[in-house]
């Protein structure tokens, strides 16, 4: 069983000030020194030669949990799981960096299940494990993954996020949820209403911390962390450490075990990247032909209106598609994702709000209908395909005025894309569609 967590100072009273940074030249972006040092330390762990458990049974997890994993057909851990589980079970703080689709949910989920199940009885409204995530889709996905395993251990898991019934969430907390998976805003609301307290939390997970930073959630995250007891174990998983994430690491993780399975800028190697240059007036028709490819296709656009418009345009061309974005109700988003996961329809059109909230393992094609804001968004979008060891294709539809921008995105993302000029009906499109 895990060892006792070492105590740390009261971070709320002893917060270190961050040094004032001098302005940087406006050429190419350079990470702050501390972030770079931390990234380099993570990079150094990629090639570790330390012996890793070859099975979940050898990783120190409780027998009941291993048995439930085996029943689900899961016996061999993914690399990020094999690297992090032992340290997390031992009570160490963990900083993990891994690509999208690498198995991070079980990397933190299995240890938090084991530790909470092995601790004192859960009291109503006072969870013992907390997982903070940036989006409601991710909150539901994490809950769906962990709930069956939790039942095997006699643990209840509650999902807490905006856009859903607060009454149902309150009921779940009152019934004694051992682990709460929450977005920061809704959890804060429930705490302010007196429906939840974090005094008993012994393990806190921050999942996709960099995306929480992008969405402006870090102040809410830090307030929630301050409500947990000093000495609470922290497991932080993030694709990058900039945008304030390095500050979270410095202020809230004590001597963390560092684990990474790929350099921060490395793209998924099992993905083919294609750049289709075309006339703007051909874009929708070409998109429809790309969407004719066998398997699921996920299209990314910049705006909510653009998502609705493209879904309708594809429908008029005989391609059934559904849109998902922030203006849709939670019920609409849940139904859209469930239908897409089941292949009805096979095409989902999404804004970037869904870039990290969609966890469907068999997406064959990701299409950048509109270019992303930067190379990190390109990688996060593209990471929706080639998940769990599969292969995938990423297509960028590029008009002449966007060529230079997309070329820079690929350079920064360390991606080599095959560039082809296409028009509706071209052989490259029919070959792609099969």
Buried (B, 14 or more C-beta within 10 A) or exposed (E): EBEEBEEBEEBEEEBEEEEEEEEEEEEEEEBBEBBBEBBEEBBEBBEEEEEBBEBBBBBBBBEBBBBBBEEEEBEEBBBBBBBBBBBBBBBBBBBBBBBBBBBBBBBBBBBBBBBBBEBEEBEEBBBBBBBBBBBBBBBBBBBBBBBEBBEBBEBBBBBBBBBBEBEEBBEBBEEBBBBBBBBBEBBBBBBEEEBBBBEBBBBBBBBBBBBBBBBEBBEBBBEBBBBBEBBBBBBBBBBBBBBBBBBBBBBBBBEBBBBBBBBBBBBBEEBBBBBBBBEEEBBBBBBBBBBBBEBBBBBBBBEBEBBBBBBEBBBEBEBEBBBBBBBBEBEBBBBBBEBBBEEEBBBBBBBBBBBBBBBBBEBBBBBBBBBBEBBBBBBBBBBBBBBEEBEBBBBBBBBEEBBEEBBBBBEBBEBEBEBBEBEBEBEBBEEBEE
